[in-house]
Amino acid sequence: MTTPPMPSTPQPQAPAQAPAQAGPAAAGAPPFPGQAGATYTSPIPIRSTHIGDAIASEWTKIRSVRSTVWTLGIMIFLMLGLGLLIAWGVSYDDGELVDVPALTLGFTGVLLGSLCVITLGVLTVSSEYGTGMMRTTLTACPNRGRVLAAKALVFFALVFTITTVTATVVAVLQTSMVDAVDATGSEWLRGTVGVGCYIALLGLISLAVGSLVRHSAGAITIMLGVVLLPLVAAMFLFAESMEELRRGLLEYSIPSQLSVLYGNTVTDSGPQGWTPVLFMLVLALVALGGALAVLESRDV
């Protein structure tokens, strides 16, 4: 009987050698992301941010929303339409103005157009609170003072440019349509650059109020009261004991100060020349300072 052969004991296999690495890693290149010791270098250059980045961001926002086109478009329409309509009415009636230059006819259009600037100033800030965009803005730029400064600079530059250019065009057209006394250089400067600066500063106050209130309807209502209430209240103060208050409200109401830039003074003791612009500048700085203090001290 044949004895079956015993099964041979398997011999241990030598470990297979890992294939040689090819490519950059074999040449001493850094490991790929995900491997031990891997590092990643962004191709985008890293630099510190500055106010220019915030301005670019705010410019992108203000030019890409429809409220900017609508409010400033209506302002231009009012300034041009009313200015030319009033000039045509004067020229059709008698064709001559006495003792005042023709550019003073642009006052009504600018006054009504300022309401559009007030609305845009409020919406520049309050709309971000309403949509929650302000959280994203302050996350991208935690420096709240820089955010407020960028909004103010972009808004002022935009409104000042459009208002000044439109006021200049209206003044030139009115002067060509109406026979009136020639305006001096200082009158031209106040009726164009001065008016543009005054309206832009008024818009900055609206922006600050929008940041303080954080509600569009409430902030716009407050600003309408600031513009119209002093003048309306002064019209109903008939008592002699309130004559000083009445005079002060008349002299320093926004419509009266705006008319000073066109050469129409309400009283001899009121603001003259460039005083309304300086007065509005002080108010704008105070309002923005208050808005910054509140913005720094409360949650979004």
Secondary structure in CASP SS format (residue, H / E / C, confidence):
PFRMAT SS
TARGET T0000
AUTHOR 0000-0000-0000
METHOD secondary structure of the structure
MODEL  1
M C 1.00
T C 1.00
T C 1.00
P C 1.00
P C 1.00
M C 1.00
P C 1.00
S C 1.00
T C 1.00
P C 1.00
Q C 1.00
P C 1.00
Q C 1.00
A C 1.00
P C 1.00
A C 1.00
Q C 1.00
A C 1.00
P C 1.00
A C 1.00
Q C 1.00
A C 1.00
G C 1.00
P H 1.00
A H 1.00
A H 1.00
A H 1.00
G C 1.00
A C 1.00
P C 1.00
P C 1.00
F C 1.00
P C 1.00
G C 1.00
Q C 1.00
A C 1.00
G C 1.00
A C 1.00
T C 1.00
Y C 1.00
T C 1.00
S C 1.00
P C 1.00
I C 1.00
P C 1.00
I C 1.00
R C 1.00
S C 1.00
T C 1.00
H C 1.00
I H 1.00
G H 1.00
D H 1.00
A H 1.00
I H 1.00
A H 1.00
S H 1.00
E H 1.00
W H 1.00
T H 1.00
K H 1.00
I H 1.00
R H 1.00
S H 1.00
V C 1.00
R H 1.00
S H 1.00
T H 1.00
V H 1.00
W H 1.00
T H 1.00
L H 1.00
G H 1.00
I H 1.00
M H 1.00
I H 1.00
F H 1.00
L H 1.00
M H 1.00
L H 1.00
G H 1.00
L H 1.00
G H 1.00
L H 1.00
L H 1.00
I H 1.00
A H 1.00
W H 1.00
G H 1.00
V H 1.00
S H 1.00
Y H 1.00
D H 1.00
D C 1.00
G C 1.00
E E 1.00
L E 1.00
V E 1.00
D E 1.00
V E 1.00
P E 1.00
A H 1.00
L H 1.00
T H 1.00
L H 1.00
G H 1.00
F H 1.00
T H 1.00
G H 1.00
V H 1.00
L H 1.00
L H 1.00
G H 1.00
S H 1.00
L H 1.00
C H 1.00
V H 1.00
I H 1.00
T H 1.00
L H 1.00
G H 1.00
V H 1.00
L H 1.00
T H 1.00
V H 1.00
S H 1.00
S H 1.00
E H 1.00
Y H 1.00
G H 1.00
T H 1.00
G C 1.00
M H 1.00
M H 1.00
R H 1.00
T H 1.00
T H 1.00
L H 1.00
T H 1.00
A H 1.00
C C 1.00
P C 1.00
N C 1.00
R H 1.00
G H 1.00
R H 1.00
V H 1.00
L H 1.00
A H 1.00
A H 1.00
K H 1.00
A H 1.00
L H 1.00
V H 1.00
F H 1.00
F H 1.00
A H 1.00
L H 1.00
V H 1.00
F H 1.00
T H 1.00
I H 1.00
T H 1.00
T H 1.00
V H 1.00
T H 1.00
A H 1.00
T H 1.00
V H 1.00
V H 1.00
A H 1.00
V H 1.00
L H 1.00
Q H 1.00
T H 1.00
S H 1.00
M H 1.00
V C 1.00
D E 1.00
A E 1.00
V E 1.00
D C 1.00
A C 1.00
T C 1.00
G H 1.00
S H 1.00
E H 1.00
W H 1.00
L H 1.00
R H 1.00
G H 1.00
T H 1.00
V H 1.00
G H 1.00
V H 1.00
G H 1.00
C H 1.00
Y H 1.00
I H 1.00
A H 1.00
L H 1.00
L H 1.00
G H 1.00
L H 1.00
I H 1.00
S H 1.00
L H 1.00
A H 1.00
V H 1.00
G H 1.00
S H 1.00
L H 1.00
V H 1.00
R C 1.00
H C 1.00
S H 1.00
A H 1.00
G H 1.00
A H 1.00
I H 1.00
T H 1.00
I H 1.00
M H 1.00
L H 1.00
G H 1.00
V H 1.00
V H 1.00
L H 1.00
L H 1.00
P H 1.00
L H 1.00
V H 1.00
A H 1.00
A H 1.00
M C 1.00
F C 1.00
L C 1.00
F C 1.00
A C 1.00
E H 1.00
S H 1.00
M H 1.00
E H 1.00
E H 1.00
L H 1.00
R H 1.00
R H 1.00
G H 1.00
L H 1.00
L H 1.00
E H 1.00
Y H 1.00
S C 1.00
I H 1.00
P H 1.00
S H 1.00
Q H 1.00
L H 1.00
S H 1.00
V H 1.00
L H 1.00
Y C 1.00
G C 1.00
N C 1.00
T C 1.00
V C 1.00
T C 1.00
D C 1.00
S C 1.00
G C 1.00
P C 1.00
Q C 1.00
G C 1.00
W C 1.00
T H 1.00
P H 1.00
V H 1.00
L H 1.00
F H 1.00
M H 1.00
L H 1.00
V H 1.00
L H 1.00
A H 1.00
L H 1.00
V H 1.00
A H 1.00
L H 1.00
G H 1.00
G H 1.00
A H 1.00
L H 1.00
A H 1.00
V H 1.00
L H 1.00
E H 1.00
S H 1.00
R C 1.00
D C 1.00
V C 1.00
END
